[in-house]
Amino acid sequence: MAAGGQAVPESRRRTLYGRSRGKTLRTGQERLVAEALPKLEIGPEELRRPGNFAFEPSAIWLEIGFGAGEHLIQQAKANPEVGLIGCEPFLNGVAAALAGVEREGLANVRLRRGDAQALVEAAPDAFFSRVFILYPDPWPKRRHNKRRIVSDAMVEGLARVVKSGGEVRFATDIDDYAGWTLRRFLGSSRFRWAASRAADWRTPWPEWRPTRYEAKAHRAGRASVYLTFVRL
Ligand SMILES: C[S@@+](CC[C@H](N)C(=O)[O-])C[C@H]1O[C@@H](n2cnc3c(N)ncnc32)[C@H](O)[C@@H]1O
């Protein structure tokens, strides 16, 4: 579905790059995918219906490409009044996030196994107060750059679905991807970069805990860039 609830024409559908499954799921993970995922999964069309959560959330946040879900679970635990939607195509990651939801007894998480661009296109206007894009796949080869989740179309979609005053938080350990993302958001008249000091882009957000990919990057000696874009 596209903006306004229209179906996305086949020709405009984005190819999903990267792995959609890895190691065979363990029995417990298979059970979670079979039993818990259907209850928690939110389809693009459901986004437009009221009552996506069993309570009235104070805000709705989206995490794009949550990996194994550590950050999503941490945010959901720390902010029980917020509704968290996580979108991730990798089945093993979805299974890990489901285990986290069950372990922590969270009632404020909904998941989508699939492409975040499609989810963003389907979301109502001004739906999200915050969107996280943390360590997206870098696609470093020039000819693969167009596979990056941050694209002109994504920025345009986020400008529509993020509320005025809401923010997009982006982190990467790939300097070229930081520059790529800055250029796209700064090229949009609907976002401003919330950096008041030069050092801000090396400073994580308050109460930040490194994600799995951040930990991996830092072990390998790569520094991180943290960018916050505020929707005007
Ligand atoms: C490098 S991992 C980072 C995972 C996690 N955010 C972290 O920091 O540990 C990038 C993640 O983005 C997911 N991803 C790739 N394409 C995506 C898409 N189109 N929509 C949503 N997630 C996507 C991948 O499956 C992968 O789990």
The ligand as an SDF file (V2000), in Angstrom:
LIG
                    3D

 27 29  0  0  0  0  0  0  0  0999 V2000
   23.6890   -4.5740    9.9100 C   0  0  0  0  0  0  0  0  0  0  0  0
   22.1670   -5.1210   10.5570 S   0  0  0  0  0  0  0  0  0  0  0  0
   21.9370   -4.1100   12.0010 C   0  0  0  0  0  0  0  0  0  0  0  0
   20.9810   -4.7280   12.9850 C   0  0  0  0  0  0  0  0  0  0  0  0
   20.7200   -3.8740   14.2600 C   0  0  0  0  0  0  0  0  0  0  0  0
   20.0570   -2.6360   13.9380 N   0  0  0  0  0  0  0  0  0  0  0  0
   21.9950   -3.6130   15.0280 C   0  0  0  0  0  0  0  0  0  0  0  0
   22.4320   -2.4420   15.0660 O   0  0  0  0  0  0  0  0  0  0  0  0
   22.5420   -4.5590   15.6200 O   0  0  0  0  0  0  0  0  0  0  0  0
   20.9920   -4.4210    9.4110 C   0  0  0  0  0  0  0  0  0  0  0  0
   19.5960   -5.0320    9.5350 C   0  0  0  0  0  0  0  0  0  0  0  0
   18.7060   -4.3960    8.6150 O   0  0  0  0  0  0  0  0  0  0  0  0
   17.8300   -5.3950    8.1080 C   0  0  0  0  0  0  0  0  0  0  0  0
   17.2420   -4.9480    6.8350 N   0  0  0  0  0  0  0  0  0  0  0  0
   17.7850   -5.0660    5.6000 C   0  0  0  0  0  0  0  0  0  0  0  0
   16.9380   -4.5870    4.6620 N   0  0  0  0  0  0  0  0  0  0  0  0
   15.8310   -4.1660    5.3310 C   0  0  0  0  0  0  0  0  0  0  0  0
   14.5890   -3.5970    4.9090 C   0  0  0  0  0  0  0  0  0  0  0  0
   14.3510   -3.3630    3.6250 N   0  0  0  0  0  0  0  0  0  0  0  0
   13.6690   -3.2990    5.8470 N   0  0  0  0  0  0  0  0  0  0  0  0
   13.9220   -3.5340    7.1670 C   0  0  0  0  0  0  0  0  0  0  0  0
   15.0760   -4.0730    7.6200 N   0  0  0  0  0  0  0  0  0  0  0  0
   16.0140   -4.3850    6.7210 C   0  0  0  0  0  0  0  0  0  0  0  0
   18.7380   -6.6110    7.9670 C   0  0  0  0  0  0  0  0  0  0  0  0
   18.0160   -7.8210    7.8670 O   0  0  0  0  0  0  0  0  0  0  0  0
   19.5780   -6.5220    9.2140 C   0  0  0  0  0  0  0  0  0  0  0  0
   19.0070   -7.2180   10.3060 O   0  0  0  0  0  0  0  0  0  0  0  0
  1  2  1  0
  2  3  1  0
  2 10  1  0
  3  4  1  0
  4  5  1  0
  5  6  1  0
  5  7  1  0
  7  8  2  0
  7  9  1  0
 10 11  1  0
 11 12  1  0
 11 26  1  0
 12 13  1  0
 13 14  1  0
 13 24  1  0
 14 15  1  0
 14 23  1  0
 15 16  2  0
 16 17  1  0
 17 18  1  0
 17 23  2  0
 18 19  1  0
 18 20  2  0
 20 21  1  0
 21 22  2  0
 22 23  1  0
 24 25  1  0
 24 26  1  0
 26 27  1  0
M  CHG  2   2   1   9  -1
M  END
$$$$
